[in-house]
Amino acid sequence: MKRQNHSMITEFILIGFSSLGDLQTLLFIVFLLVYMTTLTANITIMTVIRVDRSLHTPMYFFLFVLSCSETCYTLVIVPKMLTDLLVTVPAISFSGCAAQLYFFVGLACTNCFLIAVMGYDRYVAICKPLNYTLIVSRATCMQLVVASSFCGFLISVVVNVLVFSVPFCASNRINHFFCDISPVIKLGCTDTNLKEMVIFFLSILVLLVPFVLIFISYIFIVLAILKISSVEGQRKAFATCASHLTVVIVHYGCASSIYLRPTSLYSSDKDLLLAVTYTVITPLLNPLVYTLRNKEVRMALRKVLSRYSLSKAV
């Protein structure tokens, strides 16, 4: 009977912003502007890194991959959210919901691992500068990116199986603007405690373990920087880490506040605001942080723009 009830649900209703009424039009305009800015910023970062040979280093290779992953991450959530703000009944099919959750979790986990890899890159660059090119070789960079993506999407497969093996026989109304883990699994009509425990353990693996490794890396980085005799040398070393550290705090801070807690503590209004932050705002902050706080990227951007202006003038 449970399997029959499960099969009866062919679509879900996303009611995240439906209570806002006419404000949804204003939200559509704001989110559209932010989304277009995010796409432009990430594409600009990727283009500059690809075109300027001075940025063909492991650090900027990882930044290129992160920008690409962030772009795909927003494509999974934001276009559907924008469409739903303009329709009366924001629905998503059962298979569409499963696909959205799969790519969302896979890309989110990949981003977490990539940010940890970027922390390792900064550790080697500052603590082992003489062996940097040997340790962080092109082959190693590719292996780290592939491993991050593989682990991210493997975890996503496990999460999807856990969430969508639950029989949905109570309601098909998801109290969110996309198919996230807690809002979907809460619709289950059986005991989901074991599944939630497994998901919580996976959240610790994805969020807490990389963050602890980054924290340990930065302890060694700070100790190495303090050994530099010149103040200017210390300033330059800290500057190379500032952008990454800002992204770490924003990314892991938002994600941890949502996923490192039991599903029973899920609060729709509060979590809706946090979800907007990590799905709409954070992907915009990453390229802005690396552009505004990074001198090399700013110089490369000026060179690319001046080159484009000259070619257009000719």
Secondary structure, 3 states (H helix, E strand, C coil): CHHHHHHHCCEEEECCCHHHCCHHHHHHHHHHHHHHHHHHHHHHHHHHHHHCHHHCCHHHHHHHHHHHHHHHHHHHHHHHHHHHCCCCCCEEEHHHHHHHHHHHHHHHHHHHHHHHHHHHHHHHHHHCHHHHHHHCCHHHHHHHHHHHHHHHHHHHHHHHHHHHCCCCCCCCEECCCCCCHHHHHCCCCCCCHHHHHHHHHHHHHHHHHHHHHHHHHHHHHHHHHHCCCCHHHHHHHHHHHHHHHHHHHHHHHHHHHHHCCCHHHCCHHHHHHHHHHHHHHHHHHHHHHHHHCCHHHHHHHHHHHHHHHHHHHC
